[in-house]
Amino acid sequence: MALITAFRFRNDRTVHFRTQVECGWTYDRSGNEPRILQLETYASDGTTSQVLQLDKSRAEDLLAIIREVFPDLVR
């Protein structure tokens, strides 16, 4: 698991992918603070492959990134 602490734009990288996977998501619904969003990808055998976690501040950052990359999305 990895709690994301910051996003950094990398213009020295190319965008490509090897496989398409499903992304599961969950969060702590107990009411505890701070709330964490968890995103998971899965291996072909169904086991969890990668886990990324975002707190509220990083979720706000990610929303801003998504709006920059996909400006036609409805807000």
PDB file with SEQRES, HELIX, SHEET and CRYST1 records, atoms N, CA, C and O in Angstrom:
SEQRES   1 A   75  MET ALA LEU ILE THR ALA PHE ARG PHE ARG ASN ASP ARG          
SEQRES   2 A   75  THR VAL HIS PHE ARG THR GLN VAL GLU CYS GLY TRP THR          
SEQRES   3 A   75  TYR ASP ARG SER GLY ASN GLU PRO ARG ILE LEU GLN LEU          
SEQRES   4 A   75  GLU THR TYR ALA SER ASP GLY THR THR SER GLN VAL LEU          
SEQRES   5 A   75  GLN LEU ASP LYS SER ARG ALA GLU ASP LEU LEU ALA ILE          
SEQRES   6 A   75  ILE ARG GLU VAL PHE PRO ASP LEU VAL ARG                      
HELIX    1 AA1 LYS A   56  VAL A   69  1                                  14    
SHEET    1 AA1 4 ALA A   2  LEU A   3  0                                        
SHEET    2 AA1 4 THR A  48  LEU A  54  1                                        
SHEET    3 AA1 4 LEU A  37  TYR A  42 -1                                        
SHEET    4 AA1 4 CYS A  23  TYR A  27 -1                                        
CRYST1    1.000    1.000    1.000  90.00  90.00  90.00 P 1           1          
ATOM      1  N   MET A   1       0.833  -1.174   0.000  1.00  0.00           N  
ATOM      2  CA  MET A   1       0.000   0.000   0.000  1.00  0.00           C  
ATOM      3  C   MET A   1       0.877   1.236   0.000  1.00  0.00           C  
ATOM      4  O   MET A   1       1.973   1.252   0.561  1.00  0.00           O  
ATOM      5  N   ALA A   2       0.364   2.265  -0.643  1.00  0.00           N  
ATOM      6  CA  ALA A   2       1.121   3.512  -0.702  1.00  0.00           C  
ATOM      7  C   ALA A   2       0.170   4.688  -0.554  1.00  0.00           C  
ATOM      8  O   ALA A   2      -0.715   4.888  -1.387  1.00  0.00           O  
ATOM      9  N   LEU A   3       0.352   5.463   0.503  1.00  0.00           N  
ATOM     10  CA  LEU A   3      -0.405   6.697   0.678  1.00  0.00           C  
ATOM     11  C   LEU A   3       0.305   7.781  -0.126  1.00  0.00           C  
ATOM     12  O   LEU A   3       1.455   8.117   0.155  1.00  0.00           O  
ATOM     13  N   ILE A   4      -0.375   8.320  -1.116  1.00  0.00           N  
ATOM     14  CA  ILE A   4       0.226   9.330  -1.980  1.00  0.00           C  
ATOM     15  C   ILE A   4       0.377  10.627  -1.194  1.00  0.00           C  
ATOM     16  O   ILE A   4      -0.583  11.113  -0.597  1.00  0.00           O  
ATOM     17  N   THR A   5       1.574  11.180  -1.197  1.00  0.00           N  
ATOM     18  CA  THR A   5       1.847  12.419  -0.465  1.00  0.00           C  
ATOM     19  C   THR A   5       1.932  13.629  -1.383  1.00  0.00           C  
ATOM     20  O   THR A   5       1.818  14.764  -0.918  1.00  0.00           O  
ATOM     21  N   ALA A   6       2.131  13.405  -2.688  1.00  0.00           N  
ATOM     22  CA  ALA A   6       2.213  14.520  -3.638  1.00  0.00           C  
ATOM     23  C   ALA A   6       2.119  13.970  -5.050  1.00  0.00           C  
ATOM     24  O   ALA A   6       2.451  12.812  -5.306  1.00  0.00           O  
ATOM     25  N   PHE A   7       1.660  14.820  -5.967  1.00  0.00           N  
ATOM     26  CA  PHE A   7       1.671  14.508  -7.390  1.00  0.00           C  
ATOM     27  C   PHE A   7       2.706  15.404  -8.049  1.00  0.00           C  
ATOM     28  O   PHE A   7       2.841  16.576  -7.695  1.00  0.00           O  
ATOM     29  N   ARG A   8       3.438  14.848  -9.009  1.00  0.00           N  
ATOM     30  CA  ARG A   8       4.440  15.622  -9.738  1.00  0.00           C  
ATOM     31  C   ARG A   8       4.282  15.322 -11.219  1.00  0.00           C  
ATOM     32  O   ARG A   8       4.346  14.164 -11.629  1.00  0.00           O  
ATOM     33  N   PHE A   9       4.075  16.371 -12.034  1.00  0.00           N  
ATOM     34  CA  PHE A   9       3.968  16.194 -13.477  1.00  0.00           C  
ATOM     35  C   PHE A   9       5.321  15.788 -14.035  1.00  0.00           C  
ATOM     36  O   PHE A   9       6.347  16.371 -13.685  1.00  0.00           O  
ATOM     37  N   ARG A  10       5.318  14.783 -14.905  1.00  0.00           N  
ATOM     38  CA  ARG A  10       6.552  14.283 -15.517  1.00  0.00           C  
ATOM     39  C   ARG A  10       6.418  14.389 -17.034  1.00  0.00           C  
ATOM     40  O   ARG A  10       5.771  13.546 -17.656  1.00  0.00           O  
ATOM     41  N   ASN A  11       7.015  15.404 -17.631  1.00  0.00           N  
ATOM     42  CA  ASN A  11       6.957  15.529 -19.087  1.00  0.00           C  
ATOM     43  C   ASN A  11       8.049  14.728 -19.780  1.00  0.00           C  
ATOM     44  O   ASN A  11       8.158  14.763 -21.006  1.00  0.00           O  
ATOM     45  N   ASP A  12       8.860  14.006 -19.008  1.00  0.00           N  
ATOM     46  CA  ASP A  12       9.901  13.159 -19.591  1.00  0.00           C  
ATOM     47  C   ASP A  12       9.429  11.713 -19.739  1.00  0.00           C  
ATOM     48  O   ASP A  12      10.231  10.831 -20.046  1.00  0.00           O  
ATOM     49  N   ARG A  13       8.148  11.465 -19.526  1.00  0.00           N  
ATOM     50  CA  ARG A  13       7.590  10.111 -19.608  1.00  0.00           C  
ATOM     51  C   ARG A  13       6.633  10.011 -20.789  1.00  0.00           C  
ATOM     52  O   ARG A  13       6.023  11.000 -21.196  1.00  0.00           O  
ATOM     53  N   THR A  14       6.511   8.806 -21.332  1.00  0.00           N  
ATOM     54  CA  THR A  14       5.517   8.547 -22.363  1.00  0.00           C  
ATOM     55  C   THR A  14       4.381   7.739 -21.740  1.00  0.00           C  
ATOM     56  O   THR A  14       4.566   7.056 -20.732  1.00  0.00           O  
ATOM     57  N   VAL A  15       3.217   7.829 -22.351  1.00  0.00           N  
ATOM     58  CA  VAL A  15       2.042   7.135 -21.832  1.00  0.00           C  
ATOM     59  C   VAL A  15       1.797   5.888 -22.667  1.00  0.00           C  
ATOM     60  O   VAL A  15       1.598   5.971 -23.879  1.00  0.00           O  
ATOM     61  N   HIS A  16       1.810   4.742 -22.017  1.00  0.00           N  
ATOM     62  CA  HIS A  16       1.481   3.475 -22.662  1.00  0.00           C  
ATOM     63  C   HIS A  16       1.048   2.491 -21.582  1.00  0.00           C  
ATOM     64  O   HIS A  16       1.289   2.722 -20.397  1.00  0.00           O  
ATOM     65  N   PHE A  17       0.417   1.410 -21.982  1.00  0.00           N  
ATOM     66  CA  PHE A  17       0.025   0.395 -21.012  1.00  0.00           C  
ATOM     67  C   PHE A  17       0.202  -0.984 -21.616  1.00  0.00           C  
ATOM     68  O   PHE A  17       0.152  -1.153 -22.834  1.00  0.00           O  
ATOM     69  N   ARG A  18       0.407  -1.948 -20.770  1.00  0.00           N  
ATOM     70  CA  ARG A  18       0.584  -3.334 -21.220  1.00  0.00           C  
ATOM     71  C   ARG A  18      -0.726  -4.099 -21.197  1.00  0.00           C  
ATOM     72  O   ARG A  18      -1.038  -4.840 -22.129  1.00  0.00           O  
ATOM     73  N   THR A  19      -1.480  -3.918 -20.145  1.00  0.00           N  
ATOM     74  CA  THR A  19      -2.742  -4.643 -20.005  1.00  0.00           C  
ATOM     75  C   THR A  19      -3.813  -3.700 -19.481  1.00  0.00           C  
ATOM     76  O   THR A  19      -3.516  -2.648 -18.915  1.00  0.00           O  
ATOM     77  N   GLN A  20      -5.044  -4.092 -19.678  1.00  0.00           N  
ATOM     78  CA  GLN A  20      -6.165  -3.359 -19.111  1.00  0.00           C  
ATOM     79  C   GLN A  20      -6.640  -4.129 -17.888  1.00  0.00           C  
ATOM     80  O   GLN A  20      -6.792  -5.349 -17.939  1.00  0.00           O  
ATOM     81  N   VAL A  21      -6.874  -3.426 -16.797  1.00  0.00           N  
ATOM     82  CA  VAL A  21      -7.298  -4.071 -15.554  1.00  0.00           C  
ATOM     83  C   VAL A  21      -8.464  -3.313 -14.946  1.00  0.00           C  
ATOM     84  O   VAL A  21      -8.703  -2.145 -15.253  1.00  0.00           O  
ATOM     85  N   GLU A  22      -9.177  -4.002 -14.085  1.00  0.00           N  
ATOM     86  CA  GLU A  22     -10.236  -3.382 -13.307  1.00  0.00           C  
ATOM     87  C   GLU A  22      -9.614  -2.694 -12.100  1.00  0.00           C  
ATOM     88  O   GLU A  22      -8.620  -3.164 -11.547  1.00  0.00           O  
ATOM     89  N   CYS A  23     -10.209  -1.584 -11.703  1.00  0.00           N  
ATOM     90  CA  CYS A  23      -9.751  -0.872 -10.507  1.00  0.00           C  
ATOM     91  C   CYS A  23     -10.870  -0.896  -9.476  1.00  0.00           C  
ATOM     92  O   CYS A  23     -11.959  -0.371  -9.709  1.00  0.00           O  
ATOM     93  N   GLY A  24     -10.590  -1.504  -8.350  1.00  0.00           N  
ATOM     94  CA  GLY A  24     -11.540  -1.490  -7.248  1.00  0.00           C  
ATOM     95  C   GLY A  24     -11.282  -0.273  -6.380  1.00  0.00           C  
ATOM     96  O   GLY A  24     -10.174   0.263  -6.360  1.00  0.00           O  
ATOM     97  N   TRP A  25     -12.302   0.156  -5.669  1.00  0.00           N  
ATOM     98  CA  TRP A  25     -12.109   1.268  -4.745  1.00  0.00           C  
ATOM     99  C   TRP A  25     -12.936   1.050  -3.495  1.00  0.00           C  
ATOM    100  O   TRP A  25     -13.985   0.406  -3.520  1.00  0.00           O  
ATOM    101  N   THR A  26     -12.443   1.597  -2.418  1.00  0.00           N  
ATOM    102  CA  THR A  26     -13.140   1.522  -1.146  1.00  0.00           C  
ATOM    103  C   THR A  26     -12.683   2.675  -0.267  1.00  0.00           C  
ATOM    104  O   THR A  26     -11.751   3.403  -0.612  1.00  0.00           O  
ATOM    105  N   TYR A  27     -13.336   2.831   0.852  1.00  0.00           N  
ATOM    106  CA  TYR A  27     -12.921   3.821   1.850  1.00  0.00           C  
ATOM    107  C   TYR A  27     -13.421   3.357   3.205  1.00  0.00           C  
ATOM    108  O   TYR A  27     -14.299   2.499   3.295  1.00  0.00           O  
ATOM    109  N   ASP A  28     -12.861   3.924   4.245  1.00  0.00           N  
ATOM    110  CA  ASP A  28     -13.250   3.569   5.609  1.00  0.00           C  
ATOM    111  C   ASP A  28     -14.598   4.215   5.909  1.00  0.00           C  
ATOM    112  O   ASP A  28     -14.690   5.433   6.067  1.00  0.00           O  
ATOM    113  N   ARG A  29     -15.635   3.399   5.986  1.00  0.00           N  
ATOM    114  CA  ARG A  29     -16.982   3.900   6.206  1.00  0.00           C  
ATOM    115  C   ARG A  29     -17.360   3.969   7.690  1.00  0.00           C  
ATOM    116  O   ARG A  29     -18.527   4.179   8.019  1.00  0.00           O  
ATOM    117  N   SER A  30     -16.395   3.796   8.576  1.00  0.00           N  
ATOM    118  CA  SER A  30     -16.677   3.795  10.013  1.00  0.00           C  
ATOM    119  C   SER A  30     -16.894   5.201  10.563  1.00  0.00           C  
ATOM    120  O   SER A  30     -17.345   5.355  11.698  1.00  0.00           O  
ATOM    121  N   GLY A  31     -16.583   6.214   9.785  1.00  0.00           N  
ATOM    122  CA  GLY A  31     -16.709   7.584  10.261  1.00  0.00           C  
ATOM    123  C   GLY A  31     -15.426   8.123  10.854  1.00  0.00           C  
ATOM    124  O   GLY A  31     -15.361   9.285  11.255  1.00  0.00           O  
ATOM    125  N   ASN A  32     -14.407   7.284  10.910  1.00  0.00           N  
ATOM    126  CA  ASN A  32     -13.114   7.741  11.424  1.00  0.00           C  
ATOM    127  C   ASN A  32     -12.517   8.787  10.491  1.00  0.00           C  
ATOM    128  O   ASN A  32     -12.726   8.744   9.279  1.00  0.00           O  
ATOM    129  N   GLU A  33     -11.789   9.705  11.053  1.00  0.00           N  
ATOM    130  CA  GLU A  33     -11.090  10.725  10.269  1.00  0.00           C  
ATOM    131  C   GLU A  33      -9.597  10.520  10.434  1.00  0.00           C  
ATOM    132  O   GLU A  33      -9.200  10.062  11.505  1.00  0.00           O  
ATOM    133  N   PRO A  34      -8.756  10.807   9.502  1.00  0.00           N  
ATOM    134  CA  PRO A  34      -9.133  11.310   8.186  1.00  0.00           C  
ATOM    135  C   PRO A  34      -9.615  10.173   7.289  1.00  0.00           C  
ATOM    136  O   PRO A  34      -9.174   9.031   7.419  1.00  0.00           O  
ATOM    137  N   ARG A  35     -10.508  10.500   6.397  1.00  0.00           N  
ATOM    138  CA  ARG A  35     -11.029   9.524   5.452  1.00  0.00           C  
ATOM    139  C   ARG A  35      -9.981   9.282   4.370  1.00  0.00           C  
ATOM    140  O   ARG A  35      -9.328  10.220   3.911  1.00  0.00           O  
ATOM    141  N   ILE A  36      -9.822   8.031   3.967  1.00  0.00           N  
ATOM    142  CA  ILE A  36      -8.842   7.638   2.951  1.00  0.00           C  
ATOM    143  C   ILE A  36      -9.571   6.913   1.823  1.00  0.00           C  
ATOM    144  O   ILE A  36     -10.348   5.992   2.072  1.00  0.00           O  
ATOM    145  N   LEU A  37      -9.318   7.332   0.579  1.00  0.00           N  
ATOM    146  CA  LEU A  37      -9.801   6.622  -0.603  1.00  0.00           C  
ATOM    147  C   LEU A  37      -8.736   5.621  -0.999  1.00  0.00           C  
ATOM    148  O   LEU A  37      -7.563   5.976  -1.116  1.00  0.00           O  
ATOM    149  N   GLN A  38      -9.131   4.371  -1.208  1.00  0.00           N  
ATOM    150  CA  GLN A  38      -8.187   3.328  -1.611  1.00  0.00           C  
ATOM    151  C   GLN A  38      -8.568   2.813  -2.988  1.00  0.00           C  
ATOM    152  O   GLN A  38      -9.709   2.411  -3.217  1.00  0.00           O  
ATOM    153  N   LEU A  39      -7.603   2.826  -3.910  1.00  0.00           N  
ATOM    154  CA  LEU A  39      -7.755   2.297  -5.265  1.00  0.00           C  
ATOM    155  C   LEU A  39      -6.881   1.062  -5.390  1.00  0.00           C  
ATOM    156  O   LEU A  39      -5.724   1.071  -4.969  1.00  0.00           O  
ATOM    157  N   GLU A  40      -7.434  -0.013  -5.972  1.00  0.00           N  
ATOM    158  CA  GLU A  40      -6.707  -1.282  -6.079  1.00  0.00           C  
ATOM    159  C   GLU A  40      -6.785  -1.812  -7.500  1.00  0.00           C  
ATOM    160  O   GLU A  40      -7.835  -1.741  -8.138  1.00  0.00           O  
ATOM    161  N   THR A  41      -5.679  -2.341  -7.996  1.00  0.00           N  
ATOM    162  CA  THR A  41      -5.705  -3.103  -9.244  1.00  0.00           C  
ATOM    163  C   THR A  41      -5.421  -4.556  -8.905  1.00  0.00           C  
ATOM    164  O   THR A  41      -4.858  -4.868  -7.855  1.00  0.00           O  
ATOM    165  N   TYR A  42      -5.821  -5.441  -9.816  1.00  0.00           N  
ATOM    166  CA  TYR A  42      -5.767  -6.867  -9.532  1.00  0.00           C  
ATOM    167  C   TYR A  42      -4.980  -7.626 -10.591  1.00  0.00           C  
ATOM    168  O   TYR A  42      -5.007  -7.282 -11.772  1.00  0.00           O  
ATOM    169  N   ALA A  43      -4.281  -8.662 -10.147  1.00  0.00           N  
ATOM    170  CA  ALA A  43      -3.554  -9.557 -11.050  1.00  0.00           C  
ATOM    171  C   ALA A  43      -4.558 -10.478 -11.740  1.00  0.00           C  
ATOM    172  O   ALA A  43      -5.730 -10.521 -11.364  1.00  0.00           O  
ATOM    173  N   SER A  44      -4.098 -11.205 -12.740  1.00  0.00           N  
ATOM    174  CA  SER A  44      -4.990 -12.090 -13.492  1.00  0.00           C  
ATOM    175  C   SER A  44      -5.617 -13.169 -12.620  1.00  0.00           C  
ATOM    176  O   SER A  44      -6.690 -13.674 -12.946  1.00  0.00           O  
ATOM    177  N   ASP A  45      -4.965 -13.532 -11.511  1.00  0.00           N  
ATOM    178  CA  ASP A  45      -5.539 -14.546 -10.621  1.00  0.00           C  
ATOM    179  C   ASP A  45      -6.488 -13.945  -9.585  1.00  0.00           C  
ATOM    180  O   ASP A  45      -6.992 -14.659  -8.718  1.00  0.00           O  
ATOM    181  N   GLY A  46      -6.735 -12.626  -9.672  1.00  0.00           N  
ATOM    182  CA  GLY A  46      -7.674 -11.978  -8.773  1.00  0.00           C  
ATOM    183  C   GLY A  46      -7.067 -11.388  -7.516  1.00  0.00           C  
ATOM    184  O   GLY A  46      -7.754 -10.703  -6.759  1.00  0.00           O  
ATOM    185  N   THR A  47      -5.787 -11.644  -7.282  1.00  0.00           N  
ATOM    186  CA  THR A  47      -5.149 -11.079  -6.098  1.00  0.00           C  
ATOM    187  C   THR A  47      -4.870  -9.591  -6.310  1.00  0.00           C  
ATOM    188  O   THR A  47      -4.722  -9.127  -7.440  1.00  0.00           O  
ATOM    189  N   THR A  48      -4.804  -8.869  -5.223  1.00  0.00           N  
ATOM    190  CA  THR A  48      -4.516  -7.440  -5.299  1.00  0.00           C  
ATOM    191  C   THR A  48      -3.090  -7.237  -5.785  1.00  0.00           C  
ATOM    192  O   THR A  48      -2.150  -7.832  -5.258  1.00  0.00           O  
ATOM    193  N   SER A  49      -2.943  -6.391  -6.795  1.00  0.00           N  
ATOM    194  CA  SER A  49      -1.636  -6.149  -7.389  1.00  0.00           C  
ATOM    195  C   SER A  49      -1.018  -4.856  -6.863  1.00  0.00           C  
ATOM    196  O   SER A  49       0.111  -4.853  -6.374  1.00  0.00           O  
ATOM    197  N   GLN A  50      -1.762  -3.763  -6.967  1.00  0.00           N  
ATOM    198  CA  GLN A  50      -1.260  -2.461  -6.522  1.00  0.00           C  
ATOM    199  C   GLN A  50      -2.352  -1.765  -5.724  1.00  0.00           C  
ATOM    200  O   GLN A  50      -3.537  -1.890  -6.031  1.00  0.00           O  
ATOM    201  N   VAL A  51      -1.944  -1.037  -4.704  1.00  0.00           N  
ATOM    202  CA  VAL A  51      -2.884  -0.286  -3.876  1.00  0.00           C  
ATOM    203  C   VAL A  51      -2.361   1.138  -3.726  1.00  0.00           C  
ATOM    204  O   VAL A  51      -1.228   1.352  -3.294  1.00  0.00           O  
ATOM    205  N   LEU A  52      -3.196   2.104  -4.085  1.00  0.00           N  
ATOM    206  CA  LEU A  52      -2.880   3.519  -3.892  1.00  0.00           C  
ATOM    207  C   LEU A  52      -3.922   4.110  -2.961  1.00  0.00           C  
ATOM    208  O   LEU A  52      -5.111   3.818  -3.085  1.00  0.00           O  
ATOM    209  N   GLN A  53      -3.476   4.939  -2.031  1.00  0.00           N  
ATOM    210  CA  GLN A  53      -4.388   5.568  -1.083  1.00  0.00           C  
ATOM    211  C   GLN A  53      -4.250   7.083  -1.177  1.00  0.00           C  
ATOM    212  O   GLN A  53      -3.147   7.611  -1.319  1.00  0.00           O  
ATOM    213  N   LEU A  54      -5.399   7.781  -1.093  1.00  0.00           N  
ATOM    214  CA  LEU A  54      -5.412   9.236  -1.159  1.00  0.00           C  
ATOM    215  C   LEU A  54      -6.190   9.797   0.021  1.00  0.00           C  
ATOM    216  O   LEU A  54      -7.276   9.319   0.348  1.00  0.00           O  
ATOM    217  N   ASP A  55      -5.621  10.817   0.656  1.00  0.00           N  
ATOM    218  CA  ASP A  55      -6.372  11.549   1.660  1.00  0.00           C  
ATOM    219  C   ASP A  55      -7.109  12.690   0.950  1.00  0.00           C  
ATOM    220  O   ASP A  55      -7.012  12.819  -0.270  1.00  0.00           O  
ATOM    221  N   LYS A  56      -7.834  13.504   1.690  1.00  0.00           N  
ATOM    222  CA  LYS A  56      -8.645  14.558   1.082  1.00  0.00           C  
ATOM    223  C   LYS A  56      -7.801  15.538   0.271  1.00  0.00           C  
ATOM    224  O   LYS A  56      -8.204  15.938  -0.821  1.00  0.00           O  
ATOM    225  N   SER A  57      -6.653  15.924   0.781  1.00  0.00           N  
ATOM    226  CA  SER A  57      -5.801  16.880   0.058  1.00  0.00           C  
ATOM    227  C   SER A  57      -5.334  16.319  -1.273  1.00  0.00           C  
ATOM    228  O   SER A  57      -5.353  17.026  -2.280  1.00  0.00           O  
ATOM    229  N   ARG A  58      -4.912  15.054  -1.296  1.00  0.00           N  
ATOM    230  CA  ARG A  58      -4.458  14.457  -2.553  1.00  0.00           C  
ATOM    231  C   ARG A  58      -5.637  14.217  -3.491  1.00  0.00           C  
ATOM    232  O   ARG A  58      -5.471  14.292  -4.708  1.00  0.00           O  
ATOM    233  N   ALA A  59      -6.821  13.930  -2.956  1.00  0.00           N  
ATOM    234  CA  ALA A  59      -8.002  13.782  -3.806  1.00  0.00           C  
ATOM    235  C   ALA A  59      -8.317  15.105  -4.502  1.00  0.00           C  
ATOM    236  O   ALA A  59      -8.672  15.117  -5.681  1.00  0.00           O  
ATOM    237  N   GLU A  60      -8.190  16.217  -3.777  1.00  0.00           N  
ATOM    238  CA  GLU A  60      -8.382  17.536  -4.391  1.00  0.00           C  
ATOM    239  C   GLU A  60      -7.353  17.769  -5.493  1.00  0.00           C  
ATOM    240  O   GLU A  60      -7.688  18.277  -6.563  1.00  0.00           O  
ATOM    241  N   ASP A  61      -6.107  17.400  -5.230  1.00  0.00           N  
ATOM    242  CA  ASP A  61      -5.059  17.528  -6.248  1.00  0.00           C  
ATOM    243  C   ASP A  61      -5.392  16.688  -7.475  1.00  0.00           C  
ATOM    244  O   ASP A  61      -5.242  17.147  -8.607  1.00  0.00           O  
ATOM    245  N   LEU A  62      -5.846  15.456  -7.248  1.00  0.00           N  
ATOM    246  CA  LEU A  62      -6.171  14.566  -8.360  1.00  0.00           C  
ATOM    247  C   LEU A  62      -7.342  15.110  -9.173  1.00  0.00           C  
ATOM    248  O   LEU A  62      -7.334  15.015 -10.400  1.00  0.00           O  
ATOM    249  N   LEU A  63      -8.343  15.678  -8.512  1.00  0.00           N  
ATOM    250  CA  LEU A  63      -9.452  16.297  -9.245  1.00  0.00           C  
ATOM    251  C   LEU A  63      -8.953  17.422 -10.147  1.00  0.00           C  
ATOM    252  O   LEU A  63      -9.405  17.546 -11.285  1.00  0.00           O  
ATOM    253  N   ALA A  64      -8.039  18.230  -9.657  1.00  0.00           N  
ATOM    254  CA  ALA A  64      -7.478  19.312 -10.468  1.00  0.00           C  
ATOM    255  C   ALA A  64      -6.721  18.759 -11.672  1.00  0.00           C  
ATOM    256  O   ALA A  64      -6.814  19.307 -12.771  1.00  0.00           O  
ATOM    257  N   ILE A  65      -5.977  17.682 -11.471  1.00  0.00           N  
ATOM    258  CA  ILE A  65      -5.242  17.045 -12.569  1.00  0.00           C  
ATOM    259  C   ILE A  65      -6.218  16.502 -13.603  1.00  0.00           C  
ATOM    260  O   ILE A  65      -6.021  16.697 -14.802  1.00  0.00           O  
ATOM    261  N   ILE A  66      -7.261  15.827 -13.155  1.00  0.00           N  
ATOM    262  CA  ILE A  66      -8.261  15.261 -14.073  1.00  0.00           C  
ATOM    263  C   ILE A  66      -8.923  16.374 -14.876  1.00  0.00           C  
ATOM    264  O   ILE A  66      -9.140  16.218 -16.078  1.00  0.00           O  
ATOM    265  N   ARG A  67      -9.246  17.493 -14.235  1.00  0.00           N  
ATOM    266  CA  ARG A  67      -9.858  18.620 -14.960  1.00  0.00           C  
ATOM    267  C   ARG A  67      -8.904  19.215 -15.992  1.00  0.00           C  
ATOM    268  O   ARG A  67      -9.342  19.664 -17.051  1.00  0.00           O  
ATOM    269  N   GLU A  68      -7.608  19.223 -15.694  1.00  0.00           N  
ATOM    270  CA  GLU A  68      -6.620  19.727 -16.652  1.00  0.00           C  
ATOM    271  C   GLU A  68      -6.509  18.800 -17.858  1.00  0.00           C  
ATOM    272  O   GLU A  68      -6.461  19.262 -18.998  1.00  0.00           O  
ATOM    273  N   VAL A  69      -6.468  17.500 -17.607  1.00  0.00           N  
ATOM    274  CA  VAL A  69      -6.281  16.525 -18.685  1.00  0.00           C  
ATOM    275  C   VAL A  69      -7.560  16.338 -19.494  1.00  0.00           C  
ATOM    276  O   VAL A  69      -7.501  16.143 -20.708  1.00  0.00           O  
ATOM    277  N   PHE A  70      -8.715  16.397 -18.833  1.00  0.00           N  
ATOM    278  CA  PHE A  70     -10.011  16.190 -19.478  1.00  0.00           C  
ATOM    279  C   PHE A  70     -10.902  17.416 -19.248  1.00  0.00           C  
ATOM    280  O   PHE A  70     -11.870  17.334 -18.491  1.00  0.00           O  
ATOM    281  N   PRO A  71     -10.592  18.551 -19.889  1.00  0.00           N  
ATOM    282  CA  PRO A  71     -11.326  19.792 -19.603  1.00  0.00           C  
ATOM    283  C   PRO A  71     -12.799  19.750 -20.006  1.00  0.00           C  
ATOM    284  O   PRO A  71     -13.580  20.580 -19.540  1.00  0.00           O  
ATOM    285  N   ASP A  72     -13.195  18.812 -20.853  1.00  0.00           N  
ATOM    286  CA  ASP A  72     -14.586  18.745 -21.289  1.00  0.00           C  
ATOM    287  C   ASP A  72     -15.492  18.007 -20.312  1.00  0.00           C  
ATOM    288  O   ASP A  72     -16.705  17.962 -20.519  1.00  0.00           O  
ATOM    289  N   LEU A  73     -14.935  17.429 -19.255  1.00  0.00           N  
ATOM    290  CA  LEU A  73     -15.771  16.750 -18.268  1.00  0.00           C  
ATOM    291  C   LEU A  73     -16.648  17.762 -17.542  1.00  0.00           C  
ATOM    292  O   LEU A  73     -16.225  18.886 -17.271  1.00  0.00           O  
ATOM    293  N   VAL A  74     -17.856  17.355 -17.236  1.00  0.00           N  
ATOM    294  CA  VAL A  74     -18.766  18.212 -16.484  1.00  0.00           C  
ATOM    295  C   VAL A  74     -18.283  18.294 -15.045  1.00  0.00           C  
ATOM    296  O   VAL A  74     -17.889  17.280 -14.470  1.00  0.00           O  
ATOM    297  N   ARG A  75     -18.306  19.460 -14.466  1.00  0.00           N  
ATOM    298  CA  ARG A  75     -17.850  19.640 -13.074  1.00  0.00           C  
ATOM    299  C   ARG A  75     -18.949  19.388 -12.110  1.00  0.00           C  
ATOM    300  O   ARG A  75     -18.747  19.492 -10.901  1.00  0.00           O  
TER     301      ARG A  75                                                      
END                                                                             
